[in-house]
Amino acid sequence: MKYLFSPLLLLLSVAMQAQSFPIDRFALPDAPSQRRFWTMENKVSTSILAGLVTADAITTQRGLDQGLREFNPVMRPFVTRGAAGEAAGFGLGFGAAVGTVYLLHCSHHYKAERVAMRLILAGESGFVANNIVAIR
């Protein structure tokens, strides 16, 4: 019995020591988290978009002062109401653009999010360039 008790005691003491190991070594890794929306790329792209929308508003107002008219039928009711209407219209357009990109981000279409933002920037750049050519 003496020989059986010694290995049993050794086995129990090893089992008790195993319980004092830190749990962190054996914990499961954290689940991957969702990407953040306001990365540096999105901050810069949104800032550029805000600048382009502002430039579009200024060049549109200058064109209207020179006797040109707004060709976009959606924006026409806004820009003919003066500066307040124009600010509201361009604010809605800016919000729709950023909202579309955010919707793509929330639905985990990260590549489409980047492509959509770049297409929006390219389109707005084209509108600004067209306005500048028209008012010269």
Contacts in CASP RR format, 6 or more apart in sequence:
PFRMAT RR
TARGET T0000
AUTHOR 0000-0000-0000
METHOD contacts of the structure
MODEL  1
MKYLFSPLLLLLSVAMQAQSFPIDRFALPDAPSQRRFWTMENKVSTSILA
GLVTADAITTQRGLDQGLREFNPVMRPFVTRGAAGEAAGFGLGFGAAVGT
VYLLHCSHHYKAERVAMRLILAGESGFVANNIVAIR
34 108 0 8 1.000
35 105 0 8 1.000
35 110 0 8 1.000
37 102 0 8 1.000
37 105 0 8 1.000
41 114 0 8 1.000
42 101 0 8 1.000
42 117 0 8 1.000
45 117 0 8 1.000
45 118 0 8 1.000
45 121 0 8 1.000
46 98 0 8 1.000
48 121 0 8 1.000
49 94 0 8 1.000
49 97 0 8 1.000
49 98 0 8 1.000
49 117 0 8 1.000
49 120 0 8 1.000
49 121 0 8 1.000
49 124 0 8 1.000
50 94 0 8 1.000
52 121 0 8 1.000
52 124 0 8 1.000
52 125 0 8 1.000
52 127 0 8 1.000
52 128 0 8 1.000
53 90 0 8 1.000
53 91 0 8 1.000
53 93 0 8 1.000
53 94 0 8 1.000
53 124 0 8 1.000
54 90 0 8 1.000
55 128 0 8 1.000
56 90 0 8 1.000
56 124 0 8 1.000
56 127 0 8 1.000
56 128 0 8 1.000
56 131 0 8 1.000
57 86 0 8 1.000
57 87 0 8 1.000
57 90 0 8 1.000
59 128 0 8 1.000
59 131 0 8 1.000
59 132 0 8 1.000
59 135 0 8 1.000
60 70 0 8 1.000
60 75 0 8 1.000
60 79 0 8 1.000
60 86 0 8 1.000
60 131 0 8 1.000
61 79 0 8 1.000
61 83 0 8 1.000
61 86 0 8 1.000
62 131 0 8 1.000
62 135 0 8 1.000
63 131 0 8 1.000
63 134 0 8 1.000
63 135 0 8 1.000
64 70 0 8 1.000
64 79 0 8 1.000
64 80 0 8 1.000
66 135 0 8 1.000
68 134 0 8 1.000
68 135 0 8 1.000
69 76 0 8 1.000
70 76 0 8 1.000
70 79 0 8 1.000
70 80 0 8 1.000
75 89 0 8 1.000
75 90 0 8 1.000
78 85 0 8 1.000
78 86 0 8 1.000
78 88 0 8 1.000
78 89 0 8 1.000
78 90 0 8 1.000
78 92 0 8 1.000
79 85 0 8 1.000
79 86 0 8 1.000
79 89 0 8 1.000
97 120 0 8 1.000
97 124 0 8 1.000
100 116 0 8 1.000
100 120 0 8 1.000
101 113 0 8 1.000
101 116 0 8 1.000
101 117 0 8 1.000
101 120 0 8 1.000
104 110 0 8 1.000
104 112 0 8 1.000
104 113 0 8 1.000
104 116 0 8 1.000
105 113 0 8 1.000
END
